[in-house]
Amino acid sequence: MQVFVYNPNSSAAMTALIARQARAAASAGVTIMAGGASAPVPPSIEGHHDEAMAVPAMLDALRRAEAAGAQAHVIACFDDPGLGAAREVVRGPVIGIAQAAMQVASVLASRFSIVTTLPRSVPIIEDMAQRYGMGHNMRRVRAVDLPVLSLEADGPHAQALLEREILQARDHDGAEAVILGCAGMSDMCATLSAKTGLTVIDGVHAAVRLAEALAGGGYQTAKTGAYGWPRDKSHDLTPLAALREPAQ
């Protein structure tokens, strides 16, 4: 089985990190096909503008990966950018790491909090939780107030800030599990779980396992409604009468 894991930003270092973590998460017999964007896609995704800039290249990458044999796909950005569009353009299951992490957290704990990078991401994640039906389970979205690229530039400092916020989530939010709200945090998950004693969930790991389970079960994206293939609009401006006339 082949699972395509795509980093929608153009940070080569983050793409490499995500690929390592995805391969470590994958079950025996699962091959991870990893890819990432390039400029002019932003080197990090921090808001709606960056998401919009990243989506066209991502859709093209998913199409090419499926043509090359990928049976499921993971979008490795916690904003789940372009998730609906991605599900339209390929047949295999497409998993966003935020949705996967929230689903796993809701099974393992009755209440969870999320720790992300910048405060501007807080309302975006809160809105996603509502869309995914997780508003009741999610206690709070916390931010360490660091840019995404600082996770790779100053890892020890970022990890210390994350540890502090995870403990705050336990002590003040009543969170029983904590989700790391950025793919760039994925290599810190095991250490943070060990240090805090809490169940800490990495979306990359959760999404890879969910993707391989769905593909292994033979499940594919429904194509009869919202996730149907994009329509061919080449005849939309042709008068209906002309379309109905029999050929001479």
Stockholm file with secondary structure:
# STOCKHOLM 1.0

chainA/1-248         MQVFVYNPNSSAAMTALIARQARAAASAGVTIMAGGASAPVPPSIEGHHDEAMAVPAMLDALRRAEAAGAQAHVIACFDDPGLGAAREVVRGPVIGIAQAAMQVASVLASRFSIVTTLPRSVPIIEDMAQRYGMGHNMRRVRAVDLPVLSLEADGPHAQALLEREILQARDHDGAEAVILGCAGMSDMCATLSAKTGLTVIDGVHAAVRLAEALAGGGYQTAKTGAYGWPRDKSHDLTPLAALREPAQ
#=GR chainA/1-248 SS CEEEEEECSCCHHHHHHHHHHHHHHSCTTCEEEEEECCTTSCSSCCSHHHHHHHHHHHHHHHHHHHHTTCSEEEECSTTCTTHHHHHHHCSSCEEEHHHHHHHHHHHHCSCEEEEESCTTHHHHHHHHHHHTTCTTTEEEEEECCCCTTHHHHSHHHHHHHHHHHHHHIIIIICCSEEEECSGGGGGGHHHHHHHHCSEEEEHHHHHHHHHHHHHHTTCCCCCSSTTCCCCCCTTTTSCHHHHHSCCC
#=GC SS_cons         CEEEEEECSCCHHHHHHHHHHHHHHSCTTCEEEEEECCTTSCSSCCSHHHHHHHHHHHHHHHHHHHHTTCSEEEECSTTCTTHHHHHHHCSSCEEEHHHHHHHHHHHHCSCEEEEESCTTHHHHHHHHHHHTTCTTTEEEEEECCCCTTHHHHSHHHHHHHHHHHHHHIIIIICCSEEEECSGGGGGGHHHHHHHHCSEEEEHHHHHHHHHHHHHHTTCCCCCSSTTCCCCCCTTTTSCHHHHHSCCC
//
